[in-house]
């Protein structure tokens, strides 16, 4: 019974410590404000798309431009479906093998983004969407993101890059 109280106390102390670390990280290292970048993307991408549609339309004609936009959407949807089914198969085999399917899930997320980009009318978003469908580029993007977000400690254990660790002590109050 006394051992159970000690374990419960250790558990609560670890949760309190984790909460303090979280609050400390919020106050010391705030996340960068990405709203200006997002605003710029929502402003620039449609302008790029309009410019490219006008330029391509001037070169090959309006009808062929529409055919090209629809064709890239259809081809992209077929490729996303094919690679999505393969990713789903990889997910099932990872789960059946008892492995953590983190990379497979991230690939699925990128394929979802690729599908949205390919179904958006325009050549610039289609180029980005087709780039997401190239497996080596997709894996390189995932590795780059993971290297920025996750840091390996000297013992080889993964931890998030959230700043310094706050050490703490506790003592039992029933002594």
GUMAR-222464 format. One record per residue (C-alpha): residue in one letter; x, y, z; residue number from 1. Coordinates in pm, 1 decimal. Each point is the difference from the previous one (the first is absolute). Layout:
<vexgus>
["a"; [X; Y; Z]; NUM];
...
</vexgus>
This chain:
<vexgus>
["x"; [0.0; 0.0; 0.0]; 1];
["x"; [280.8; 240.8; 88.6]; 2];
["x"; [183.7; -92.8; -320.4]; 3];
["x"; [-311.3; 83.2; -202.5]; 4];
["x"; [-8.8; 347.6; 157.3]; 5];
["x"; [367.0; 50.0; -85.9]; 6];
["x"; [-59.7; -103.5; -361.3]; 7];
["x"; [-302.0; 229.4; -20.2]; 8];
["x"; [207.2; 284.4; 145.6]; 9];
["x"; [278.9; -62.5; -251.7]; 10];
["x"; [-254.7; -4.6; -280.4]; 11];
["x"; [-155.8; 327.9; 112.2]; 12];
["x"; [341.8; 158.9; 46.6]; 13];
["x"; [100.2; -98.6; -353.3]; 14];
["x"; [-324.6; 144.6; -141.4]; 15];
["x"; [53.4; 324.4; 190.1]; 16];
["x"; [358.1; 16.4; -124.7]; 17];
["x"; [-116.4; -57.3; -359.0]; 18];
["x"; [-256.9; 278.4; 37.6]; 19];
["x"; [264.3; 236.2; 137.3]; 20];
["x"; [234.3; -82.6; -287.1]; 21];
["x"; [-280.9; 68.4; -245.8]; 22];
["x"; [-82.7; 335.7; 160.0]; 23];
["x"; [367.5; 90.5; 19.9]; 24];
["x"; [45.3; -71.6; -368.8]; 25];
["x"; [-301.0; 213.5; -85.8]; 26];
["x"; [136.7; 295.5; 191.4]; 27];
["x"; [366.2; -29.1; -102.1]; 28];
["x"; [-10.9; -113.0; -361.2]; 29];
["x"; [-322.0; 110.3; -167.1]; 30];
["x"; [-72.4; -148.5; -337.1]; 31];
["x"; [69.0; 226.6; -293.9]; 32];
["x"; [-297.8; 184.6; -138.6]; 33];
["x"; [-74.0; -165.5; -332.9]; 34];
["x"; [-308.0; 204.5; -82.6]; 35];
["x"; [183.7; 243.2; -232.6]; 36];
["x"; [141.4; -295.1; -193.6]; 37];
["x"; [-343.1; -161.2; -25.9]; 38];
["x"; [-153.7; 330.2; -110.5]; 39];
["x"; [270.9; 40.7; -262.0]; 40];
["x"; [-61.3; -353.8; -129.1]; 41];
["x"; [-376.3; 58.3; -28.2]; 42];
["x"; [70.6; 320.4; -187.3]; 43];
["x"; [285.7; -116.9; -223.6]; 44];
["x"; [-122.3; -344.1; -109.3]; 45];
["x"; [-320.2; 121.9; -171.6]; 46];
["x"; [195.7; 278.4; -169.4]; 47];
["x"; [257.1; -250.1; -128.1]; 48];
["x"; [-279.9; -229.7; -120.0]; 49];
["x"; [-178.0; 281.9; -185.6]; 50];
["x"; [323.7; 112.1; -161.8]; 51];
["x"; [87.7; -354.3; -112.5]; 52];
["x"; [-351.0; -66.0; -132.6]; 53];
["x"; [8.2; 322.4; -202.9]; 54];
["x"; [350.2; -71.7; -137.0]; 55];
["x"; [-76.0; -362.1; -90.1]; 56];
["x"; [-335.9; 105.1; -146.0]; 57];
["x"; [175.9; 255.9; -218.5]; 58];
["x"; [241.8; -265.7; -127.6]; 59];
["x"; [-229.3; -299.1; -61.6]; 60];
["x"; [-350.0; 150.4; 10.8]; 61];
["x"; [-274.7; 7.0; 260.8]; 62];
["x"; [-153.6; -335.5; -96.1]; 63];
["x"; [327.6; -190.9; 25.5]; 64];
["x"; [81.1; 174.6; 326.6]; 65];
["x"; [-329.1; -122.9; 146.8]; 66];
["x"; [69.1; -350.3; -134.7]; 67];
["x"; [347.2; 7.6; 157.5]; 68];
["x"; [-134.3; 111.9; 340.1]; 69];
["x"; [-269.6; -269.9; -0.4]; 70];
["x"; [246.6; -264.7; -121.9]; 71];
["x"; [251.5; 77.4; 275.1]; 72];
["x"; [-280.6; -23.5; 256.8]; 73];
["x"; [-114.4; -339.1; -132.9]; 74];
["x"; [352.2; -141.9; -29.5]; 75];
["x"; [88.6; 135.2; 343.4]; 76];
["x"; [-311.9; -149.0; 159.4]; 77];
["x"; [81.5; -340.4; -149.5]; 78];
["x"; [360.8; 15.9; 122.8]; 79];
["x"; [-104.3; 113.3; 348.7]; 80];
["x"; [-251.8; -284.8; 18.5]; 81];
["x"; [260.5; -256.1; -106.4]; 82];
["x"; [267.2; 124.1; 241.1]; 83];
["x"; [-258.5; 43.9; 276.5]; 84];
["x"; [-104.9; -364.2; -30.0]; 85];
["x"; [365.1; -105.7; 10.4]; 86];
["x"; [54.0; 213.4; 310.2]; 87];
["x"; [-308.8; -154.5; 160.6]; 88];
["x"; [142.2; -345.5; -72.5]; 89];
["x"; [332.7; 104.6; 157.5]; 90];
["x"; [-189.6; 129.3; 303.7]; 91];
["x"; [-181.0; -329.9; 45.3]; 92];
["x"; [320.0; -202.1; -34.2]; 93];
["x"; [178.5; 226.4; 252.7]; 94];
["x"; [-281.6; -41.6; 248.0]; 95];
["x"; [-8.8; -376.5; -51.2]; 96];
["x"; [376.0; -16.1; 59.1]; 97];
["x"; [-42.3; 193.8; 325.2]; 98];
["x"; [199.9; 299.8; -124.7]; 99];
["x"; [-84.2; 364.3; 52.7]; 100];
["x"; [-129.0; 130.2; -334.8]; 101];
["x"; [106.7; 362.2; 53.6]; 102];
["x"; [178.9; 44.9; -333.3]; 103];
["x"; [-278.9; -170.5; -190.5]; 104];
["x"; [-254.4; 233.4; 160.7]; 105];
["x"; [209.2; 303.1; -90.8]; 106];
["x"; [21.9; -124.2; -358.8]; 107];
["x"; [-378.1; -33.4; 0.7]; 108];
["x"; [-33.7; 358.5; 121.2]; 109];
["x"; [223.9; 123.9; -280.3]; 110];
["x"; [-204.5; -201.1; -250.4]; 111];
["x"; [-312.9; 168.8; 134.7]; 112];
["x"; [162.0; 339.9; -55.2]; 113];
["x"; [106.5; -112.0; -348.1]; 114];
["x"; [-358.7; -94.7; -82.6]; 115];
["x"; [-129.0; 339.4; 110.7]; 116];
["x"; [267.2; 177.6; -203.3]; 117];
["x"; [-69.0; -207.3; -311.4]; 118];
["x"; [-374.6; 58.5; 15.1]; 119];
["x"; [52.8; 375.6; 28.2]; 120];
["x"; [-14.8; 146.2; -351.5]; 121];
["x"; [330.4; 140.2; -118.2]; 122];
["x"; [346.9; -96.6; -107.3]; 123];
["x"; [199.3; 119.1; 301.8]; 124];
["x"; [-202.0; -204.1; 251.7]; 125];
["x"; [11.3; -295.4; -239.5]; 126];
["x"; [380.0; 20.6; -7.4]; 127];
["x"; [9.6; 4.8; 381.5]; 128];
["x"; [-246.8; -289.0; 14.7]; 129];
["x"; [196.7; -211.3; -246.8]; 130];
["x"; [318.9; 73.5; 199.0]; 131];
["x"; [-175.1; -142.7; 307.5]; 132];
["x"; [-69.2; -318.7; -197.3]; 133];
["x"; [368.9; -75.3; -57.3]; 134];
["x"; [92.0; -243.2; 282.2]; 135];
["x"; [366.2; 108.3; 45.5]; 136];
["x"; [-102.2; 366.1; 24.9]; 137];
["x"; [-281.3; -89.2; 238.1]; 138];
["x"; [233.7; -199.6; 226.1]; 139];
["x"; [262.4; 276.4; -8.2]; 140];
["x"; [-263.6; 254.4; 105.4]; 141];
["x"; [-109.6; -226.2; 285.8]; 142];
["x"; [360.0; -52.9; 114.5]; 143];
["x"; [69.7; 373.2; -13.4]; 144];
["x"; [-309.9; 77.5; 204.2]; 145];
["x"; [78.1; -269.9; 255.2]; 146];
["x"; [357.4; 124.2; 40.5]; 147];
["x"; [-130.9; 345.9; 85.9]; 148];
["x"; [-267.3; -124.8; 239.5]; 149];
["x"; [157.7; -301.5; 172.0]; 150];
["x"; [342.4; -14.3; 163.0]; 151];
["x"; [172.0; -318.4; 111.1]; 152];
["x"; [141.0; 10.2; 350.3]; 153];
["x"; [346.9; -149.7; 66.0]; 154];
["x"; [-162.9; -326.8; 109.2]; 155];
["x"; [-168.1; -29.6; -340.1]; 156];
["x"; [-348.4; 76.8; 130.6]; 157];
["x"; [-210.0; 242.4; -198.4]; 158];
["x"; [-118.2; 318.3; 166.3]; 159];
["x"; [-164.3; 307.5; -140.3]; 160];
["x"; [205.9; 310.7; -47.7]; 161];
["x"; [-185.6; 205.4; 259.9]; 162];
["x"; [291.0; 168.9; 177.7]; 163];
["x"; [162.5; -63.6; 335.1]; 164];
["x"; [-116.0; -261.5; 247.3]; 165];
["x"; [-116.2; 128.8; 335.9]; 166];
["x"; [128.6; -219.5; 281.0]; 167];
["x"; [-205.1; -31.4; 316.4]; 168];
["x"; [-13.8; -174.1; 333.5]; 169];
["x"; [-286.4; -130.3; 203.8]; 170];
["x"; [-51.2; -137.6; 344.4]; 171];
["x"; [-269.3; -203.0; 160.1]; 172];
["x"; [-230.1; 197.6; 224.6]; 173];
["x"; [-106.5; -294.8; 217.1]; 174];
["x"; [351.9; -40.0; 154.8]; 175];
</vexgus>
